[in-house]
Amino acid sequence: MTVDRETILRALRDALEPRPDVLGMWEGGAVAFDRFDEWSDIDLQLVVEIDRQDAAFEAVEAALATVARVELSWVSAPAKSPHGFAQRFYRFAGVSPFLLLDLAVFERDAPDFHLAPRTHGACPIWFDKEGLLVPPAPDPDEHARLRQRAADLTKQFELFRILVEKEMHRGNAIEAASFYQSYTLRPLVELLRILHCPDRSGFFARYAHYDLPQEVQTRLTSLFFVAGPEELMEKERIARRWFREVALAITGDPLPETRFD
């Protein structure tokens, strides 16, 4: 039997839909944005009855065993995870390593099934026994929440950006580069997302190619790739100035100048 995407999904649906504890099954990821290609994995979600997450994974693994051999699996989030879902990854023998199964299992009372179209796309639904899989209504407080997040980011940025310079003074270039990623680029990208694609503001660099304007992508690419310690500090200064411009555009409040500028 050929192991491909359709074979895996059909085996899972055939095994799970008859079960009374499995209430729904749907896909996310690339297919939800009509961007499926040869490198796409399978982003699959289930909703189950309370306390049936582990049972659902057992049923999934039994169904997978009928069509493929799992050569590697990983529990990313256990049952009752604070993430709001349990998650496991599966890689199959004899097929492309890109054809991972990324499986998230929600309980029926989960606050969010990741179905907001502007964030997660138009998710194909394989079955929905109780009409649970309905996109949520827009949050009327979203604008205020994002503006507050931008204000918080500006404070954090101003507090912690000096870590890059501090480690460079100490000669710790590796640590400085790590701090540059965490405390310069990450908040900058989040702020740019709030400005340009607020529905996916927390995605950091994920999907930046699709979500951000080309001009912004070009500027970010230059900042992400650094040739050495000297260039790191120059690009940190460029990123800092850009952050200030974007923060002012969103919040209307200029960042205070400090002696480190």
Secondary structure as the mmCIF struct_conf table of DSSP 4:
data_model
#
loop_
_struct_conf.conf_type_id
_struct_conf.id
_struct_conf.beg_label_comp_id
_struct_conf.beg_label_asym_id
_struct_conf.beg_label_seq_id
_struct_conf.end_label_comp_id
_struct_conf.end_label_asym_id
_struct_conf.end_label_seq_id
HELX_RH_AL_P HELX_RH_AL_P1 ARG A 5 LEU A 16
TURN_TY1_P TURN_TY1_P1 GLU A 17 PRO A 18
TURN_TY1_P TURN_TY1_P2 PRO A 20 ASP A 21
STRN STRN1 VAL A 22 GLU A 27
HELX_RH_3T_P HELX_RH_3T_P1 GLY A 29 PHE A 33
TURN_TY1_P TURN_TY1_P3 ASP A 34 ASP A 34
TURN_TY1_P TURN_TY1_P4 GLU A 38 TRP A 39
STRN STRN2 ILE A 42 VAL A 48
TURN_TY1_P TURN_TY1_P5 ILE A 50 ASP A 51
HELX_RH_AL_P HELX_RH_AL_P2 GLN A 53 LEU A 64
TURN_TY1_P TURN_TY1_P6 ALA A 65 VAL A 67
STRN STRN3 VAL A 70 ALA A 77
TURN_TY1_P TURN_TY1_P7 ALA A 79 LYS A 80
TURN_TY1_P TURN_TY1_P8 PRO A 82 HIS A 83
BEND BEND1 GLY A 84 PHE A 85
STRN STRN4 ALA A 86 PHE A 92
TURN_TY1_P TURN_TY1_P9 ALA A 93 GLY A 94
BEND BEND2 VAL A 95 VAL A 95
TURN_TY1_P TURN_TY1_P10 PRO A 97 PHE A 98
STRN STRN5 LEU A 101 GLU A 107
TURN_TY1_P TURN_TY1_P11 ARG A 108 ASP A 109
BEND BEND3 PRO A 111 PRO A 111
BEND BEND4 HIS A 114 HIS A 114
HELX_RH_AL_P HELX_RH_AL_P3 PRO A 117 HIS A 120
HELX_LH_PP_P HELX_LH_PP_P1 CYS A 123 PRO A 124
STRN STRN6 ILE A 125 ASP A 128
TURN_TY1_P TURN_TY1_P12 LYS A 129 GLU A 130
BEND BEND5 GLY A 131 GLY A 131
HELX_LH_PP_P HELX_LH_PP_P2 PRO A 135 PRO A 138
TURN_TY1_P TURN_TY1_P13 PRO A 140 ASP A 141
HELX_RH_AL_P HELX_RH_AL_P4 GLU A 142 PHE A 160
TURN_TY1_P TURN_TY1_P14 ARG A 161 ARG A 161
HELX_RH_AL_P HELX_RH_AL_P5 ILE A 162 HIS A 169
TURN_TY1_P TURN_TY1_P15 ARG A 170 GLY A 171
HELX_RH_AL_P HELX_RH_AL_P6 ALA A 173 PHE A 179
HELX_RH_PI_P HELX_RH_PI_P1 TYR A 180 LEU A 185
HELX_RH_AL_P HELX_RH_AL_P7 ARG A 186 HIS A 196
HELX_RH_3T_P HELX_RH_3T_P2 PRO A 198 ARG A 200
TURN_TY1_P TURN_TY1_P16 SER A 201 GLY A 202
TURN_TY1_P TURN_TY1_P17 PHE A 204 TYR A 207
HELX_RH_AL_P HELX_RH_AL_P8 ALA A 208 ASP A 211
BEND BEND6 LEU A 212 LEU A 212
HELX_RH_AL_P HELX_RH_AL_P9 GLN A 214 PHE A 224
BEND BEND7 GLY A 228 GLY A 228
HELX_RH_AL_P HELX_RH_AL_P10 PRO A 229 THR A 251
BEND BEND8 GLY A 252 GLY A 252
HELX_LH_PP_P HELX_LH_PP_P3 PRO A 254 GLU A 257
TURN_TY1_P TURN_TY1_P18 ARG A 259 PHE A 260
#
